């Protein structure tokens, strides 16, 4: 009897030990393991970060291990060094997966399984803020909109409240091969602060002399149309962010005409995917790349081309008086979910991406990320000459151009209209007249988006 009682007590003790050891080990996405899966819920431990019940945990969802995840790891390291009672878990998903998971979770009416912080592309932000306004924490008490590039505030705010913490700048530029220009009789000054008509004219000459196309394009990716539109302070939608603005929009019409003129001039090398896009300039097949500053690391990836590139302002539209030599392509911002752990999550963003100039200098030095925090643009890292670009201080230039990007309302339907226009532009390139193109695109958008 005594032996049986002792065995029973020993069994109970072992059960308690095993249970204690297994508790709290199911979190996912630690720094350095960004692709992990498992429990990705928000705050999982602690009570407000006082340490009485262990470290409080906050979970962040983002995409792109070499850019956004790398930035998060740097922010996590700096934050956790000051807040030992808070643990930041980083989970990597593809952007499309994040969009799907957010919509599924928020449509269900519960935050279970959602992160404390999520990265959302600026083009998509209003879809979430307007559809689920109570699901995101108002950050107006922790960050000041005026501290960031003005064009980032529209997408990240709603009804007078600042929900997003603006992150990277998608400020665009024209990357040019100086050696190809010189062969055709041009200098960098000749392509600085020009309009797209002049760009096409130079492209013809470069093609004639060097045999190289001026740029590469995927006909199904019309990001260049968005660049042209924003340079003139307009968008696919009216100021309400919902009403299609195509048929009676002279900027969109000129953007389409300019786009077609590039193809008619025979200066476009076609590509069908991202790898072919990169190969076009890494292999030396094109003389320029008009796109967002996030392409810099990819341009520099071909070390044999060092000293053969320069970066100049984006060309503007020739006839739209409001168009300037600055625009944007892409970019994203951070959002805190309105759920348990939101205060710790909000403080993490406020202390890192919301105000830490030194962090942004590290982001620039280590991963080439240009932020939209104004105070960061005067750091030493931005003033550094880049020998790959002939000693040009390209990051100081990008910081300047970021502040010149016109503010527009991306609204709710950027990608839906992109899909409509991509098809109509193919019809345009094949002979359909431009007025019919934008009129039909307008009708389709009104029908699909009502």
C-alpha atoms as one frame of an Amber mdcrd trajectory, in Angstrom:
protein
   0.000   0.000   0.000   2.736   2.428   0.960   4.671   1.511  -2.170   1.621
   2.171  -4.367   1.030   5.546  -2.686   4.646   6.571  -3.258   4.415   5.610
  -6.926   1.222   7.638  -7.291   2.820  10.716  -5.692   5.901  10.385  -7.888
   3.701  10.186 -10.978   1.872  13.383  -9.989   5.159  15.247  -9.465   6.485
  14.188 -12.864   3.255  15.298 -14.530   3.536  18.763 -12.951   7.184  19.108
 -14.021   6.445  18.169 -17.640   3.505  20.594 -17.762   5.609  23.446 -16.422
   8.405  22.805 -18.930   6.038  22.745 -21.897   4.242  26.014 -21.098   4.844
  29.102 -23.310   6.928  27.305 -25.938   4.441  27.503 -28.768   5.161  31.019
 -30.042   6.397  31.426 -33.595   8.586  33.642 -35.723  11.478  34.552 -33.454
  14.160  36.736 -34.965  16.258  34.548 -37.204  13.384  32.128 -37.738  11.079
  34.374 -39.681   9.545  31.637 -41.773   8.332  29.548 -38.871   4.732  28.604
 -38.278   2.697  27.731 -35.242   0.904  29.943 -32.721   1.026  33.427 -34.228
  -1.401  35.118 -31.869  -0.601  38.413 -30.226   0.307  39.047 -26.594   0.837
  35.655 -25.011   2.494  36.330 -21.690   2.960  38.885 -18.968   0.524  41.494
 -17.682   1.387  44.819 -19.266   5.115  44.195 -19.296   5.757  44.450 -15.568
   7.690  41.175 -15.621   5.674  39.604 -12.824   4.521  36.757 -15.039   7.423
  36.595 -17.494   8.125  38.589 -20.627   5.220  40.040 -22.557   5.222  38.951
 -26.202   4.156  40.890 -29.264   3.949  39.369 -32.723   4.651  41.128 -36.010
   3.712  39.984 -39.510   5.666  41.186 -42.552   6.989  40.009 -45.922  10.399
  40.072 -47.672  13.232  38.612 -45.548  15.892  40.830 -47.113  14.070  44.097
 -46.529  11.111  44.295 -44.125  12.088  41.308 -41.982  15.696  42.511 -41.852
  14.449  45.936 -40.747  12.304  44.357 -38.055  15.237  42.385 -36.703  17.272
  45.571 -36.299  14.355  47.322 -34.592  13.743  44.302 -32.353  17.384  44.215
 -31.258  17.386  47.884 -30.287  14.007  47.735 -28.542  14.593  44.547 -26.552
  17.917  45.905 -25.282  15.904  48.610 -23.491  12.818  46.544 -22.652  13.918
  43.187 -21.301  10.339  42.454 -20.204   9.025  42.457 -23.799   9.782  39.905
 -26.497   9.161  40.689 -30.160   8.240  37.702 -32.325   8.658  38.169 -36.080
   6.652  36.066 -38.535   7.303  36.138 -42.273   4.480  35.582 -44.739   4.113
  36.526 -48.397   2.233  39.802 -48.787  -0.745  38.103 -50.453  -0.958  35.648
 -47.554  -0.995  38.502 -45.043  -3.814  40.207 -46.935  -5.816  36.981 -47.020
  -5.229  36.148 -43.351  -6.149  39.673 -42.246  -9.355  39.689 -44.258 -10.332
  36.228 -43.047  -9.655  37.065 -39.416 -11.285  40.492 -39.436 -14.335  39.226
 -41.329 -14.819  36.613 -38.619 -15.123  39.366 -36.038 -12.315  38.076 -33.853
  -8.643  38.937 -33.456  -7.753  35.378 -32.482  -4.761  34.245 -34.528  -3.902
  37.783 -35.680  -0.667  39.618 -34.852  -0.190  42.677 -32.670   1.528  44.524
 -35.549   1.114  44.042 -39.289   2.818  45.579 -42.315   0.373  46.783 -44.985
   1.262  48.177 -48.404   0.185  51.809 -48.762  -1.895  51.026 -51.854  -4.006
  48.613 -49.758  -4.169  50.473 -46.442  -7.476  52.285 -46.959  -9.201  49.012
 -47.792  -8.494  47.820 -44.271  -8.913  51.117 -42.429 -12.285  51.863 -43.994
 -13.626  48.311 -43.815 -12.416  47.615 -40.266 -11.863  51.014 -38.572 -12.259
  49.585 -35.064  -9.692  46.860 -35.634  -6.629  49.119 -35.652  -5.206  51.244
 -32.861  -5.199  55.011 -33.307  -1.522  56.021 -33.090  -2.181  59.773 -32.954
  -1.065  59.929 -29.313   2.370  58.458 -30.062   3.503  59.767 -33.444   3.258
  63.100 -35.242   2.209  63.015 -38.903   4.332  66.087 -39.622   7.438  64.061
 -38.728   7.021  62.003 -41.910   6.962  62.634 -45.652   3.614  64.259 -46.384
   2.602  61.862 -49.147   2.686  58.942 -46.675   0.055  60.453 -44.372  -2.935
  60.149 -46.699  -2.801  56.349 -47.026  -2.064  55.791 -43.324  -4.793  57.985
 -41.804  -8.592  57.878 -41.754 -11.258  60.236 -40.426  -8.654  62.530 -38.935
  -6.873  59.775 -37.031  -3.331  58.554 -37.687  -3.404  54.749 -37.665  -0.257
  53.794 -39.545   3.371  54.403 -38.693   4.883  55.320 -42.084   7.856  53.151
 -42.984   9.826  53.002 -46.220   9.893  55.554 -48.978   9.004  54.380 -52.451
  10.325  57.605 -53.971  11.201  56.986 -57.594  14.156  57.965 -59.754  15.672
  57.329 -63.135  18.708  55.041 -62.911  20.855  55.627 -66.012  23.889  53.970
 -67.605  26.314  56.857 -68.041  28.510  54.932 -70.485  25.599  54.288 -72.868
  24.573  57.938 -72.634  28.100  59.083 -73.465  28.271  56.796 -76.480  25.098
  58.460 -77.771  26.489  61.942 -77.126  24.661  62.736 -73.875  25.688  63.610
 -70.327  23.920  63.065 -67.006  22.787  66.689 -67.133  20.942  65.923 -70.356
  18.664  63.464 -68.535  18.225  65.499 -65.334  14.804  67.064 -64.664  13.456
  66.204 -68.107   9.993  65.202 -69.272   9.028  61.834 -70.723   8.996  63.176
 -74.295  12.652  64.148 -73.966  13.341  60.763 -72.385  11.870  59.006 -75.420
  13.878  61.219 -77.777  17.112  60.333 -75.950  16.069  56.698 -75.895  15.772
  56.626 -79.678  19.292  57.994 -80.048  20.720  55.572 -77.491  19.061  52.662
 -79.306  20.369  53.879 -82.668  23.969  54.218 -81.452  24.329  51.415 -78.914
  21.623  48.957 -79.882  20.397  49.018 -76.278  16.760  49.575 -75.332  16.079
  52.497 -73.012  13.998  50.520 -70.502  12.382  47.176 -69.799   8.678  46.620
 -69.160   6.310  43.797 -68.291   3.114  44.732 -70.187   1.046  43.240 -67.371
   2.724  45.442 -64.764   1.732  49.059 -65.290   3.449  50.550 -62.265   4.936
  53.186 -64.576   1.428  54.530 -65.214   0.999  54.966 -61.454   4.349  56.772
 -61.300   3.247  59.203 -64.001  -0.132  59.791 -62.378   1.230  60.526 -58.922
   3.876  62.849 -60.332   0.944  65.060 -61.358  -0.872  64.699 -58.041  -3.714
  62.592 -59.409  -4.842  58.970 -59.200  -7.173  56.373 -60.668  -9.840  57.540
 -58.208 -11.322  60.873 -57.245 -10.601  62.497 -53.889 -13.235  60.350 -52.191
 -10.980  57.350 -52.860 -13.865  55.364 -54.325 -15.103  56.937 -57.578 -13.195
  55.891 -60.725 -11.419  58.840 -62.359 -10.256  57.627 -65.754 -12.365  58.812
 -68.697 -12.270  62.508 -67.815  -8.779  62.526 -66.358  -6.299  64.266 -68.702
  -3.336  63.038 -66.634  -4.304  59.389 -67.080  -4.819  59.983 -70.788  -1.393
  61.569 -71.166   0.203  58.795 -69.110  -1.270  56.168 -71.455  -0.216  58.116
 -74.546   3.308  58.471 -73.159   3.465  54.778 -72.342   2.419  53.838 -75.879
   4.917  56.312 -77.346   7.719  54.357 -75.674   6.630  51.169 -77.428   6.082
  52.975 -80.736   9.643  54.341 -80.483  10.935  50.757 -80.176  12.942  51.503
 -77.026  11.276  48.955 -74.696  12.694  45.511 -73.933   9.843  43.245 -72.880
  10.038  41.086 -69.776   7.521  38.689 -68.278   8.566  38.441 -64.628  10.746
  39.857 -61.867  13.819  37.801 -62.721  13.750  38.972 -66.343  13.299  42.542
 -65.139  16.450  42.286 -63.026  18.368  40.504 -65.764  17.620  43.283 -68.266
  19.775  45.812 -66.426  22.182  43.443 -64.696  23.082  42.005 -68.116  23.484
  45.485 -69.601  20.548  45.200 -71.991  18.912  48.537 -71.112  20.188  52.063
 -70.628  17.905  53.130 -67.779  15.536  51.925 -65.070  12.701  54.249 -63.981
  11.393  52.823 -60.693  11.396  53.049 -56.898  14.548  53.506 -54.838  14.166
  49.989 -53.447  15.814  48.740 -56.657  19.213  50.166 -55.631  20.581  46.917
 -54.092  19.548  45.003 -57.219  21.294  47.484 -59.510  24.433  47.273 -57.383
  24.317  43.470 -57.430  26.257  43.496 -60.718  29.631  44.656 -59.390  31.226
  44.840 -62.842  29.009  47.855 -63.616  30.372  49.954 -60.739  30.990  53.545
 -61.820  28.710  53.186 -64.849  25.450  54.285 -63.237  23.941  57.562 -62.039
  20.580  58.401 -60.456  18.549  61.435 -61.566  15.015  62.717 -60.841  12.086
  60.907 -62.417  10.936  62.417 -65.728   7.635  64.309 -65.558   4.691  64.441
 -67.931   5.179  66.966 -70.715   1.730  68.548 -70.884   0.221  68.165 -67.414
   1.150  71.409 -65.675   0.902  69.830 -62.236   3.465  67.112 -62.996   6.814
  67.334 -61.168  10.099  65.429 -61.315   9.224  63.299 -58.291   6.888  60.388
 -57.679   6.414  57.166 -55.745   6.096  53.447 -56.453   5.226  51.045 -53.663
   5.990  51.547 -49.986   4.310  50.257 -46.839   3.576  51.161 -43.225   3.091
  49.508 -39.813  -0.259  49.066 -38.033  -1.165  47.993 -34.496  -4.164  45.711
 -34.082  -6.769  46.777 -31.512  -6.327  43.778 -29.217  -4.567  42.604 -26.054
  -0.949  43.741 -26.097  -1.662  46.824 -28.199   0.072  49.255 -25.807   3.349
  47.336 -25.865   3.060  46.990 -29.640   2.355  50.710 -30.059   5.340  51.616
 -27.886   7.567  49.318 -29.933   6.625  51.154 -33.142   6.776  54.594 -31.549
  10.283  54.007 -30.194  11.643  52.400 -33.369  10.160  53.192 -36.788   8.232
  56.146 -35.373  11.170  58.187 -34.087  14.558  56.434 -34.052  16.797  58.296
 -36.523  19.761  56.099 -35.655  17.743  53.006 -36.536  17.015  54.446 -39.962
  20.722  55.108 -40.474  21.375  51.434 -39.703  18.614  50.385 -42.078  20.241
  52.417 -44.828  23.752  51.118 -44.145  22.825  47.454 -43.748  19.896  46.865
 -46.115  19.596  50.013 -48.239  16.179  50.932 -46.840  15.207  54.585 -47.118
  12.664  55.612 -44.521  10.057  58.361 -44.647  10.945  59.832 -41.210  12.128
  63.363 -41.984  14.595  63.531 -39.078  16.494  60.538 -40.452  17.312  62.165
 -43.781  20.094  64.313 -42.345  22.181  61.486 -40.894  25.736  60.744 -41.955
  24.622  57.602 -43.797  22.555  59.735 -46.185  25.506  61.993 -46.938  27.797
  59.138 -47.929  29.158  59.057 -51.486  28.475  55.825 -53.352  31.312  54.821
 -55.673  29.041  52.452 -57.591  27.196  55.563 -58.745  30.360  57.515 -59.512
  30.629  59.024 -56.040  27.105  60.438 -56.119  25.370  60.937 -52.775  22.299
  59.105 -53.987  20.638  58.709 -50.588  20.724  62.431 -49.897  19.116  62.889
 -53.303  16.414  60.327 -52.537  15.711  62.014 -49.200  15.175  65.290 -51.052
  12.957  63.714 -53.703  10.902  61.940 -51.034   9.799  65.306 -49.686   8.756
  66.418 -53.188   6.456  63.474 -53.958   2.877  64.739 -54.509   0.276  63.536
 -52.038  -2.622  61.534 -53.523  -5.461  59.431 -52.173  -4.830  55.823 -53.232
  -8.311  54.937 -52.023  -9.818  51.472 -52.156  -9.321  50.129 -55.658  -5.760
  50.620 -56.915  -5.145  47.009 -57.907  -8.651  46.385 -59.217  -8.269  49.305
 -61.635  -4.708  48.231 -62.394  -6.100  44.906 -63.635  -8.684  46.664 -65.808
  -6.149  49.082 -67.282  -3.565  46.367 -67.930  -5.993  44.654 -70.300  -7.154
  47.865 -71.922  -3.564  49.038 -72.446  -2.880  45.875 -74.431  -5.858  46.765
 -76.613  -4.427  50.278 -76.937  -1.011  48.993 -77.980  -2.767  46.818 -80.564
  -4.597  49.727 -82.217  -7.585  50.740 -80.082  -7.842  54.531 -79.732  -6.984
  56.070 -76.375 -10.351  57.733 -75.751 -12.133  54.408 -76.192  -9.582  52.766
 -73.904 -10.124  55.105 -70.969 -13.888  55.310 -71.575 -14.203  51.516 -71.538
 -11.898  51.233 -68.516 -14.101  53.782 -66.710 -17.248  51.795 -67.521 -15.707
  48.546 -66.335 -14.484  50.133 -63.131 -17.907  51.667 -62.395 -19.557  48.312
 -63.037 -17.172  46.208 -60.989 -16.569  48.566 -58.074 -20.049  49.893 -57.317
